[in-house]
């Protein structure tokens, strides 16, 4: 499969989540797969965090994390590559907020702000989700979300959301 390449290196943050079929294993494998994506380099990743589901509550807890990468892929090509990784883990999109083997979302791509069919950057709900903000703060303590503000301040607004770090990174 071919991917569109840009002329320069971009920094992107990727949210990872799973709540089916040994979720921690899916997320750990996805870290390795991110490192092997064409035209990408995994810079770092957070610890794993256990969180309660949001939206549809009658499902297992999630394991969440954030990865920081460098890439020369365009945002759309990066998204396409991430969807292929999800598919390789057996991801099925039955209905919104359904349980999943693996979910990979582009949180931010440089400071790009866009609202296109299939791609909204920064991720439209990330600033409201402690399960995204806590691991993002771990990998990028001074991170600013374009149009929203400092991650540390946004996380303070999510106080009621439980996020528990797992023992092994």
C-alpha positions in Angstrom: 0.0 0.0 0.0 1.3 3.4 -0.8 1.2 6.5 1.4 1.5 10.2 0.6 4.8 11.6 1.9 5.4 15.3 2.9 8.6 17.2 2.3 9.4 17.6 6.0 9.2 15.7 9.3 6.1 16.2 11.4 5.3 15.4 15.1 2.1 13.6 15.9 0.5 12.3 19.0 -1.5 9.1 18.8 -4.1 7.8 21.3 -4.3 4.1 21.8 -7.1 2.2 23.4 -8.5 -1.3 23.8 -11.0 -3.1 26.0 -11.3 -6.5 24.3 -9.2 -9.7 24.1 -6.3 -8.8 26.5 -6.4 -5.0 26.0 -2.9 -4.4 27.4 -1.4 -6.8 24.9 -3.1 -5.0 22.0 -1.8 -1.6 23.1 1.7 -2.9 23.7 1.7 -4.6 20.3 0.5 -1.4 18.7 3.5 0.5 20.2 5.7 -1.9 18.2 3.6 -1.5 15.1 3.8 2.3 15.3 7.5 2.0 15.4 7.5 -0.1 12.2 5.1 2.1 10.2 6.6 3.4 7.0 8.0 6.9 7.2 7.4 7.0 11.0 9.6 6.9 14.1 8.3 6.2 17.5 9.8 8.8 19.9 8.2 7.7 23.2 5.0 6.4 24.7 3.2 6.7 27.9 2.5 4.0 30.5 -0.7 2.1 30.2 -3.8 3.5 32.0 -7.0 1.7 33.0 -10.1 3.8 32.6 -13.9 3.3 32.7 -15.7 3.5 29.4 -17.2 6.8 28.3 -20.5 7.1 26.5 -21.6 3.4 26.4 -21.0 2.2 30.0 -22.0 -1.5 29.7 -18.6 -2.7 28.5 -15.2 -3.6 30.0 -12.7 -1.0 31.2 -10.2 0.3 28.7 -6.5 0.3 28.6 -5.3 3.6 27.2 -2.0 5.2 26.3 -0.4 7.9 24.1 2.5 7.7 21.7 4.6 10.5 20.3 5.9 9.9 16.7 7.8 11.7 14.0 6.5 11.1 10.5 6.8 12.3 6.9 3.4 10.9 6.2 0.6 13.4 5.5 -2.2 13.4 8.1 -4.5 11.5 5.8 -1.8 8.9 5.0 -1.0 8.5 8.7 -4.7 8.0 9.4 -4.9 5.4 6.7 -1.9 3.5 8.2 -3.4 3.6 11.7 -6.7 2.2 10.4 -4.8 -0.7 8.8 -3.1 -1.4 12.2 -6.6 -1.4 13.8 -7.9 -3.8 11.2 -5.0 -6.1 11.7 -6.1 -6.4 15.4 -9.6 -7.4 14.3 -11.2 -4.0 14.9 -14.9 -4.0 14.0 -16.9 -0.8 13.9 -20.4 -2.0 14.9 -21.7 1.2 16.4 -20.4 4.4 18.0 -18.5 3.7 21.3 -18.6 0.0 20.8 -16.1 -2.3 22.6 -12.9 -2.6 20.5 -9.7 -4.6 20.2 -7.8 -1.5 19.2 -8.5 2.1 18.6 -5.9 4.5 17.2 -6.7 8.2 16.9 -4.5 11.0 15.8 -4.7 13.5 18.6 -2.5 16.2 17.1 -0.3 16.6 14.0 2.1 19.5 14.6 -0.2 22.5 15.3 -2.5 21.7 12.4 -6.1 22.6 12.8 -8.4 21.0 10.2 -12.0 19.9 10.0 -12.4 17.6 7.0 -14.5 14.6 6.3 -12.9 11.7 8.3 -10.2 13.9 9.9 -10.6 16.5 12.5 -7.4 17.9 14.2 -6.8 18.3 17.0 -9.0 15.5 18.0 -12.4 17.1 18.8 -13.0 15.6 22.3 -9.4 15.1 23.6 -9.6 18.1 25.8 -12.5 16.6 27.7 -11.0 13.2 28.4 -8.7 12.4 31.3 -7.8 9.1 29.7 -6.2 11.0 26.8 -4.8 14.0 28.8 -3.1 12.0 31.6 -0.9 9.9 29.2 -0.4 12.9 26.9 0.9 14.9 29.9 3.3 12.1 30.7 4.9 12.2 27.2 4.6 15.9 26.6 4.4 17.9 29.9 4.4 21.3 28.3 2.0 20.3 25.5 -0.5 22.9 24.3 -3.6 21.7 22.3 -4.2 24.2 19.5 -7.3 26.2 20.2 -7.8 24.7 23.7 -4.8 25.4 25.9 -2.3 23.7 28.2 -2.8 20.0 28.8 -2.2 20.3 32.5 -4.9 22.9 32.8 -7.4 20.9 30.7 -6.7 17.8 32.8 -7.6 19.7 36.0 -11.0 20.3 34.5 -11.5 16.5 34.2 -11.0 15.8 38.0 -14.0 13.5 38.3 -12.7 11.1 35.7 -10.8 8.1 37.1 -7.6 7.2 35.4 -5.3 4.6 37.0 -1.8 3.9 35.8 -1.1 0.2 35.3 1.9 -1.3 37.1 4.1 -2.2 34.1 4.9 0.3 31.3 
